[in-house]
Amino acid sequence: MDAGSVLQPLPALDRARQVTLALARYVADAKLQAGDRLPAERELMASLAVGRSTIREAIRHFQALGVIETRKGSGTYLLRPVSPDTIHMPLSLDTTRLRDVLLQTLEVRRGIECEAAMVAARMRTAEDLTVIEAKLDQMEKVHLEQGTSGPEDLAFHLAVYDATHNPLFRQILEQMRESFEHFWASPFDRKDFARRSFPFHRTLFNAIAARDSDRARRETLKILEVVEEDIKEMSR
């Protein structure tokens, strides 16, 4: 879809906010999906009749929300679909005392992730189980070969969130995990970070497969307890 046929010049009032809404409307009307490329900065400037600084402010807003990413020399790409009706809940983290912030974030994650595991155990379908197990098998394969499996671990947990059939679990927890790892990137490259949680992913899957919500909660707690212990150990 031609951006100029959807995006129209904007009045002078509150340009950055209007650009944000216009871009959200464009994504919805053009039916863009994750991975699709957004119009170039110059094209947006011409279509909306605003300056470069206004476009960049709107882009930074969406980047902060984890909605888009800019790839150097390639362009700006959509990470997740949005519309003017999408509710955004950005996280605000003061990283002055990083260790405390990470542990506080983990406290919140613990409550939400345990609930997600319990709901997944109740709501999962046979198709969900197939997806979760495939992600788990891949995680175990990579972990045994390389001693670590960060991206595969994330894919497994995202599949569990999807099995709740409540999109808010995935959206909130994915954003929390991204913020968690963004502000403390180095330890996540260590092959021994949270390694002891590896066996509990299989037992979590077994609990979800058995529709045992209480056991799913307990296995999730075991995973997060290892993460907490490693944060404390690595941040001494």
C-alpha positions as CSV (number, residue, x, y, z in Angstrom):
1,M,0.0,0.0,0.0
2,D,1.3,3.4,-0.9
3,A,1.9,5.5,2.3
4,G,0.8,8.7,0.6
5,S,-2.7,7.2,-0.1
6,V,-3.2,6.6,3.6
7,L,-1.0,9.2,5.4
8,Q,-2.2,12.8,5.1
9,P,-0.7,16.2,6.1
10,L,-1.3,17.1,9.8
11,P,-2.4,20.3,11.4
12,A,0.2,22.1,13.6
13,L,-1.1,21.1,17.0
14,D,0.8,18.4,19.0
15,R,2.5,17.0,15.9
16,A,4.5,14.3,17.6
17,R,1.4,12.7,19.1
18,Q,-0.4,13.0,15.9
19,V,2.4,11.3,14.0
20,T,2.3,8.5,16.5
21,L,-1.4,8.0,15.9
22,A,-1.0,8.4,12.2
23,L,1.6,5.7,12.1
24,A,-0.5,3.4,14.2
25,R,-3.4,4.0,11.8
26,Y,-1.2,3.3,8.8
27,V,0.1,0.0,10.3
28,A,-3.5,-1.1,10.9
29,D,-4.9,0.1,7.5
30,A,-2.0,-1.4,5.6
31,K,-2.4,-4.6,7.6
32,L,1.4,-4.7,8.3
33,Q,2.7,-7.6,10.3
34,A,5.8,-8.2,12.5
35,G,8.8,-8.0,10.2
36,D,7.3,-5.6,7.7
37,R,9.2,-2.5,6.8
38,L,7.8,1.0,7.5
39,P,8.0,3.8,5.0
40,A,11.3,5.7,4.9
41,E,11.8,8.7,7.1
42,R,11.7,11.0,4.0
43,E,8.5,9.5,2.8
44,L,6.9,10.0,6.2
45,M,8.0,13.6,6.3
46,A,6.5,14.3,2.8
47,S,3.2,12.4,3.4
48,L,2.5,13.9,6.8
49,A,4.0,17.3,6.1
50,V,6.1,17.4,9.3
51,G,9.8,17.8,10.0
52,R,12.5,15.2,10.6
53,S,12.6,15.9,14.3
54,T,8.9,15.2,14.7
55,I,9.2,11.9,12.8
56,R,12.1,10.8,14.9
57,E,10.3,11.7,18.1
58,A,7.4,9.4,17.1
59,I,9.9,6.7,16.1
60,R,11.7,6.9,19.4
61,H,8.3,6.6,21.1
62,F,7.5,3.3,19.3
63,Q,11.0,2.1,19.9
64,A,10.7,2.6,23.7
65,L,7.5,0.6,23.6
66,G,9.2,-2.2,21.7
67,V,6.9,-1.8,18.7
68,I,9.5,-1.1,16.1
69,E,13.2,-1.3,15.6
70,T,15.6,0.6,13.3
71,R,18.3,-1.4,11.5
72,K,21.2,0.6,10.4
73,G,21.4,0.9,6.6
74,S,18.2,-1.1,6.2
75,G,15.2,0.9,7.6
76,T,12.6,0.7,10.3
77,Y,10.7,-2.5,10.9
78,L,7.6,-3.5,12.8
79,L,8.1,-5.8,15.7
80,R,4.4,-6.2,16.6
81,P,1.2,-4.9,15.0
82,V,-0.5,-1.8,16.5
83,S,-3.5,0.3,15.8
84,P,-4.8,3.6,17.2
85,D,-6.8,1.6,19.7
86,T,-3.8,-0.3,21.1
87,I,-3.0,0.4,24.7
88,H,0.7,0.9,25.4
89,M,2.1,0.3,28.9
90,P,5.8,1.2,28.8
91,L,8.0,0.2,31.7
92,S,9.8,2.9,33.6
93,L,12.9,1.6,35.3
94,D,15.4,3.6,37.4
95,T,18.7,1.7,36.8
96,T,20.8,3.7,39.3
97,R,20.7,0.7,41.6
98,L,20.6,-2.0,38.9
99,R,20.7,-5.1,41.2
100,D,17.7,-3.9,43.2
101,V,15.8,-3.0,40.0
102,L,16.4,-6.5,38.6
103,L,15.2,-8.2,41.7
104,Q,12.1,-5.9,41.9
105,T,11.4,-6.7,38.3
106,L,11.8,-10.4,39.1
107,E,9.3,-10.1,41.9
108,V,6.6,-8.8,39.5
109,R,7.6,-11.4,36.9
110,R,7.2,-14.2,39.5
111,G,3.6,-13.3,40.1
112,I,2.6,-12.9,36.4
113,E,4.6,-15.9,35.1
114,C,3.2,-18.2,37.7
115,E,-0.3,-17.2,36.8
116,A,0.5,-17.6,33.1
117,A,1.8,-21.1,33.7
118,M,-1.4,-22.0,35.7
119,V,-3.7,-20.6,33.1
120,A,-1.7,-22.3,30.3
121,A,-2.2,-25.6,32.1
122,R,-6.0,-25.0,32.2
123,M,-6.4,-23.5,28.7
124,R,-3.9,-25.3,26.5
125,T,-5.0,-27.2,23.5
126,A,-3.4,-30.2,21.8
127,E,-2.0,-27.8,19.2
128,D,-0.5,-25.6,21.9
129,L,1.2,-28.7,23.5
130,T,2.7,-29.6,20.1
131,V,4.2,-26.1,19.7
132,I,5.4,-25.9,23.3
133,E,7.1,-29.3,23.1
134,A,8.7,-28.5,19.8
135,K,10.2,-25.3,21.3
136,L,11.3,-27.3,24.4
137,D,13.0,-30.0,22.2
138,Q,14.9,-27.3,20.3
139,M,15.9,-25.6,23.6
140,E,17.2,-28.9,25.0
141,K,19.0,-29.8,21.8
142,V,20.8,-26.4,21.7
143,H,21.5,-26.4,25.4
144,L,23.1,-29.8,25.3
145,E,25.2,-28.9,22.3
146,Q,26.3,-25.4,23.4
147,G,25.8,-25.3,27.2
148,T,23.3,-22.4,26.8
149,S,20.1,-21.7,24.9
150,G,18.9,-18.1,25.5
151,P,16.8,-17.5,22.4
152,E,15.4,-21.0,22.5
153,D,14.5,-20.6,26.2
154,L,12.6,-17.4,25.3
155,A,10.8,-19.2,22.5
156,F,9.7,-21.9,24.9
157,H,8.3,-19.4,27.4
158,L,6.5,-17.4,24.7
159,A,4.8,-20.6,23.6
160,V,3.6,-21.2,27.1
161,Y,2.3,-17.6,27.3
162,D,0.5,-18.1,24.0
163,A,-1.2,-21.3,25.4
164,T,-3.0,-19.1,27.9
165,H,-5.0,-17.6,25.0
166,N,-4.8,-14.3,26.7
167,P,-2.5,-12.0,24.7
168,L,-1.8,-9.7,27.6
169,F,0.4,-12.4,29.3
170,R,2.7,-12.5,26.3
171,Q,2.8,-8.8,25.7
172,I,3.5,-7.9,29.4
173,L,5.9,-10.6,30.1
174,E,7.8,-10.3,26.8
175,Q,8.2,-6.6,27.5
176,M,9.4,-7.3,31.0
177,R,11.9,-9.9,29.9
178,E,13.2,-7.5,27.2
179,S,13.7,-4.7,29.7
180,F,15.2,-7.1,32.2
181,E,17.8,-8.4,29.7
182,H,18.4,-5.0,28.1
183,F,19.5,-3.3,31.3
184,W,21.7,-6.2,32.4
185,A,22.9,-7.8,29.2
186,S,26.4,-9.1,30.1
187,P,25.5,-11.9,32.5
188,F,23.0,-13.3,30.0
189,D,26.0,-14.1,27.7
190,R,27.4,-16.3,30.4
191,K,26.8,-20.0,29.7
192,D,26.3,-20.7,33.4
193,F,23.6,-18.1,34.0
194,A,20.5,-19.9,35.2
195,R,21.8,-23.2,33.9
196,R,20.5,-25.0,36.9
197,S,16.9,-24.1,35.8
198,F,17.3,-26.2,32.6
199,P,15.6,-29.4,33.9
200,F,12.6,-27.5,35.3
201,H,11.5,-26.5,31.8
202,R,10.7,-30.2,31.0
203,T,8.9,-30.6,34.3
204,L,6.9,-27.4,33.6
205,F,5.9,-28.8,30.2
206,N,4.8,-32.1,31.9
207,A,2.7,-30.2,34.3
208,I,1.0,-28.2,31.6
209,A,0.4,-31.3,29.6
210,A,-1.2,-32.9,32.6
211,R,-3.4,-29.9,33.2
212,D,-1.9,-29.6,36.7
213,S,-2.0,-25.9,37.4
214,D,-0.5,-26.1,40.9
215,R,2.5,-28.1,39.7
216,A,2.9,-25.7,36.8
217,R,3.2,-22.9,39.3
218,R,5.7,-24.8,41.4
219,E,7.9,-25.6,38.4
220,T,7.8,-21.9,37.3
221,L,8.9,-20.9,40.8
222,K,11.8,-23.2,40.6
223,I,13.0,-21.6,37.4
224,L,12.7,-18.1,38.8
225,E,14.3,-19.0,42.1
226,V,17.4,-20.1,40.1
227,V,17.4,-16.8,38.2
228,E,17.1,-14.8,41.5
229,E,20.0,-16.8,43.1
230,D,22.2,-16.2,40.0
231,I,21.4,-12.5,40.0
232,K,22.4,-12.2,43.6
233,E,25.6,-14.2,43.0
234,M,26.7,-12.3,39.9
235,S,26.0,-8.9,41.3
236,R,28.0,-9.2,44.5
